[in-house]
Amino acid sequence: ETGVTQSPTHLIKTRGQQVTLRCSSQSGHNTVSWYQQALGQGPQFIFQYYREEENGRGNFPPRFSGLQFPNYSSELNVNALELDDSALYLCASSATGTLNSGANVLTFGAGSRLTVL
Amino acid sequence: KNEVEQSPQNLTAQEGEFITINCSYSVGISALHWLQQHPGGGIVSLFMLSSGKKKHGRLIATINIQEKHSSLHITASHPRDSAVYICAVRSYYGGSQGNLIFGKGTKLSVKP
């Protein structure tokens, strides 16, 4: 059974650029959620995807968008990067899809560390 | 006030000590997670619980729904337990679940 893999592990961008982060979910998991973790803070929920549709979103602007593919892998896209977007971006997969379910045991990836200059 | 508060923020212990990390929350929840994050970022899910108590090896997690409080205990602590421990709750609004809300974490350092 493979875990959750994220790529790239580190990247540096400049303000105004766009970035795409990728996440491969654990085998058997159909739901992917993304989190932003600033230095010294707890993660903040960005959004969640189930069956290729967004089914939950945190307090992030529309320039944060995502996709989920038929194989349940996912992308996080951030447009018009700002300095405050510098953070560790974490992806987690789980086996149950909808938010109306209690068995959401999560498996996290190691994260993608984004630095915006 | 944050919806999920952890205490202490930082904790230093000697190897072998019994450790308790606390988590209080102010929202209705359907489940509470305890997570472990090592330097470099990787997060491991330790427990998910909605009532009572769970035990795995030297780790014990308890939750009191009425008091909106959970504790994570580590018995016979070891330097390899050094990490940031994060409490996260899955909110519950009007019959459906919301997203995960995270505490800021407790940084534990266990000295040999």
Boltz contact constraints between the chains, C-beta under 6 A:
constraints:
  - contact:
      token1: [A, 41]
      token2: [B, 104]
      max_distance: 6.0
  - contact:
      token1: [A, 42]
      token2: [B, 86]
      max_distance: 6.0
  - contact:
      token1: [A, 42]
      token2: [B, 102]
      max_distance: 6.0
  - contact:
      token1: [A, 42]
      token2: [B, 103]
      max_distance: 6.0
  - contact:
      token1: [A, 42]
      token2: [B, 104]
      max_distance: 6.0
  - contact:
      token1: [A, 42]
      token2: [B, 105]
      max_distance: 6.0
  - contact:
      token1: [A, 43]
      token2: [B, 102]
      max_distance: 6.0
  - contact:
      token1: [A, 45]
      token2: [B, 99]
      max_distance: 6.0
  - contact:
      token1: [A, 45]
      token2: [B, 100]
      max_distance: 6.0
  - contact:
      token1: [A, 56]
      token2: [B, 99]
      max_distance: 6.0
  - contact:
      token1: [A, 58]
      token2: [B, 99]
      max_distance: 6.0
  - contact:
      token1: [A, 88]
      token2: [B, 41]
      max_distance: 6.0
  - contact:
      token1: [A, 99]
      token2: [B, 96]
      max_distance: 6.0
  - contact:
      token1: [A, 99]
      token2: [B, 97]
      max_distance: 6.0
  - contact:
      token1: [A, 100]
      token2: [B, 96]
      max_distance: 6.0
  - contact:
      token1: [A, 100]
      token2: [B, 97]
      max_distance: 6.0
  - contact:
      token1: [A, 102]
      token2: [B, 30]
      max_distance: 6.0
  - contact:
      token1: [A, 102]
      token2: [B, 31]
      max_distance: 6.0
  - contact:
      token1: [A, 105]
      token2: [B, 48]
      max_distance: 6.0
  - contact:
      token1: [A, 106]
      token2: [B, 45]
      max_distance: 6.0
  - contact:
      token1: [A, 108]
      token2: [B, 43]
      max_distance: 6.0
  - contact:
      token1: [A, 110]
      token2: [B, 41]
      max_distance: 6.0
  - contact:
      token1: [A, 110]
      token2: [B, 42]
      max_distance: 6.0
  - contact:
      token1: [A, 111]
      token2: [B, 41]
      max_distance: 6.0
